[in-house]
Amino acid sequence: MHASHRESADHVRERIERGVHDRAAFRAALGDVPKNDRDGWLDHVLALDMIPEDDRLPAGCVPYLPSPVDALLRVIDQARVRANDVVIDVGSGVGRAGAFFHLMTGARVMGLEIQPRLVRASRELAARVSVSQMSCIEGDAVNLTAQIAVGSIFFLYCPFSGDRLAKLLAHLQQVAREKTIRVCSLDLPIPACEWLVREPPFAPDLAVFRSTHRDEGTKEIQRGILKT
Ligand SMILES: C[S@@+](CC[C@H](N)C(=O)[O-])C[C@H]1O[C@@H](n2cnc3c(N)ncnc32)[C@H](O)[C@@H]1O
């Protein structure tokens, strides 16, 4: 990374640590960093140089891999993440994506993470960034139904697929009976659900869905506009 970008990351980090984070200045500083350097820049801001080794995971669960900043920016735009949202990162790793969502938008973020070492790292990150607005719950995300209910936006960067994903979607459908939610899946195909409508643009790696009331979803399927 160029020295000037390292300096800007130091400056942004220092503001966060002093509790005087400024979202507009954060976005502007990120915008000045070339796309290829943005992941390194964010890691430097968040002081994420040492990532713990993965623990043994249950079958079908995917190890930790941070999502690229470029994809996170598209999630924020497409899902229209706002300060009054609660973003749930399903399989949150060290909390990097959640920290980014919070620093960019002011949204409250909650991670659900199965690996204890990553949960610890995530809580340490929250202590550096914003303890009141960032949290991490340890456990298998499909069992954390009470925690899931507070979310308005659900972000899934490929934590698992198959039966676990089907179970999670069934929980989310319950949540969507009470309020409209958005489900953002990165590199993870979501099976067709009549209560989820995919919103444009239709990128190959990122799908953003909005929940509908059951009837609305059914009508959209009948009109043939539900895309998965
Ligand atoms: C590809 S990483 C994504 C990390 C993070 N969401 C990001 O975008 O930077 C997948 C994460 O899901 C976690 N995970 C896998 N299965 C899980 C489960 N059943 N419940 C909770 N977390 C899980 C893994 O430990 C890993 O940290």
PDBQT file of the ligand as one rigid body, heavy atoms in Angstrom, charges set to zero:
ROOT
HETATM    1  C1  LIG A 301     -16.838 -16.991   4.143  1.00  0.00    +0.000 C 
HETATM    2  S1  LIG A 301     -16.750 -16.519   5.876  1.00  0.00    +0.000 S 
HETATM    3  C2  LIG A 301     -17.593 -14.933   5.825  1.00  0.00    +0.000 C 
HETATM    4  C3  LIG A 301     -17.140 -14.002   6.924  1.00  0.00    +0.000 C 
HETATM    5  C4  LIG A 301     -17.832 -12.640   6.989  1.00  0.00    +0.000 C 
HETATM    6  N1  LIG A 301     -19.261 -12.751   6.857  1.00  0.00    +0.000 N 
HETATM    7  C5  LIG A 301     -17.310 -11.707   5.934  1.00  0.00    +0.000 C 
HETATM    8  O1  LIG A 301     -18.068 -11.472   4.979  1.00  0.00    +0.000 OA
HETATM    9  O2  LIG A 301     -16.206 -11.189   6.010  1.00  0.00    +0.000 OA
HETATM   10  C6  LIG A 301     -17.967 -17.647   6.578  1.00  0.00    +0.000 C 
HETATM   11  C7  LIG A 301     -18.039 -17.570   8.077  1.00  0.00    +0.000 C 
HETATM   12  O3  LIG A 301     -19.200 -18.298   8.488  1.00  0.00    +0.000 OA
HETATM   13  C8  LIG A 301     -18.905 -18.967   9.701  1.00  0.00    +0.000 C 
HETATM   14  N2  LIG A 301     -19.852 -20.089   9.835  1.00  0.00    +0.000 N 
HETATM   15  C9  LIG A 301     -19.878 -21.236   9.122  1.00  0.00    +0.000 A 
HETATM   16  N3  LIG A 301     -20.920 -21.991   9.500  1.00  0.00    +0.000 NA
HETATM   17  C10 LIG A 301     -21.567 -21.316  10.478  1.00  0.00    +0.000 A 
HETATM   18  C11 LIG A 301     -22.716 -21.591  11.265  1.00  0.00    +0.000 A 
HETATM   19  N4  LIG A 301     -23.408 -22.731  11.126  1.00  0.00    +0.000 N 
HETATM   20  N5  LIG A 301     -23.122 -20.669  12.157  1.00  0.00    +0.000 NA
HETATM   21  C12 LIG A 301     -22.421 -19.505  12.330  1.00  0.00    +0.000 A 
HETATM   22  N6  LIG A 301     -21.315 -19.200  11.614  1.00  0.00    +0.000 NA
HETATM   23  C13 LIG A 301     -20.897 -20.086  10.691  1.00  0.00    +0.000 A 
HETATM   24  C14 LIG A 301     -17.460 -19.411   9.519  1.00  0.00    +0.000 C 
HETATM   25  O4  LIG A 301     -16.841 -19.721  10.751  1.00  0.00    +0.000 OA
HETATM   26  C15 LIG A 301     -16.863 -18.182   8.815  1.00  0.00    +0.000 C 
HETATM   27  O5  LIG A 301     -16.376 -17.263   9.762  1.00  0.00    +0.000 OA
ENDROOT
TORSDOF 0
